[in-house]
Amino acid sequence: MPGSEGGREVPLKYLVVEAINSVLSPSLVEQPPSEAVYERRQPSSLRKYALMAVVFLLGGMLLCFGELWIQYLGFSIAGFTAPILYLIWMFRSDRYEKEPLSLVAYTFGWGALCAIFASMLNETVFIPLLGVSGAAFVEEPLKIAGVYWIAMHKVYEAELNDHLDGMIYGAAVGAGFAGLENFAYIYAMIVNQEVSTWSAIALRSAASLNHIAWSAIAGRSIGLAEVLRGYSKHTDVLPGLVVAIPLHFLWNYVSPIIALFILLPFNLFTIFRMVTAAQRDEYNWSYETRAPIE
């Protein structure tokens, strides 16, 4: 496995328990990092992934909405603004070794594209068979597949070298998904005259944080396994999903008052504490002087 030299086994049970604890009370990681995360990277071109990001984003919007999103371009811009601002904050939180913008953009684009697959699976499998939406069970695995791809790539795995990196890529996927979903909600609420234009934009801008938080939580566990072990396994996607899926499911089925005034602040506070703890881990692990040049 890439980067497995000198690594150590990290039990799946430990990662699951740690993922749950990190949401309830984020704290510093007690185990030291693998030396593999300090290895210098071989330079490689990422331009094609920036192009793929654009293709993914436009493909997702066209497949989901046809030309409607162009006709209502203002709604589209409004839908993506808040998710991008959240993502910028997350990206800037990485103090010592910034992630390549092309890969961050790639995962953002994947977040938008995978929405069409999530919609198809939900409408053709969950709703017909169970009679209820299975959005949480479909969307979270599909979103985190973009981070999983980086973690398992023989070259770009080296870019995802700790839990803060995992949160950044996870947030990027969530931001892309949230932006596309926001257009659908904003358009429907305004056209159906449910709320005013500015109310619709404000509500969806606030709710955008959820997809970013859920995917960041799932991505964090992938990055944590990488930093502790020195390489990734297929099962590393499971611990974060054990947390992200129930949080998403809960959001969908509680009352709007509880969702907006309890769950949303909880997600915001949790992500802030997770980022702060990860920054302190990087400082304690001497990333300020030893972080690899990306």
Secondary structure, 3 states (H helix, E strand, C coil): CCCCCCCCCCCHHHHHHHHHHHHHCCCCCCCCCCHHHHCCCCCCCCHHHHHHHHHHHHHHHHHHHCCHHHHCHHHHHHHHHHHHHHHHHHHHCCCCCCCCHHHHHHHHHHHHHHHHHHHHHHHHHHHHHHCCCCHHHHHHHHHHHHHHHHHHCCCHHHHCCCHHHHHHHHHHHHHHHHHHHHHHHHHHHHHCCCCCHHHHHHHHHHHHHHHHHHHHHHHHHHHHHHHHHCCCCHHHHHHHHHHHHHHHHHHHHCCHHHHHHHHHHHHHHHHHHHHHHHHHHHHHCCHHHHCCCC
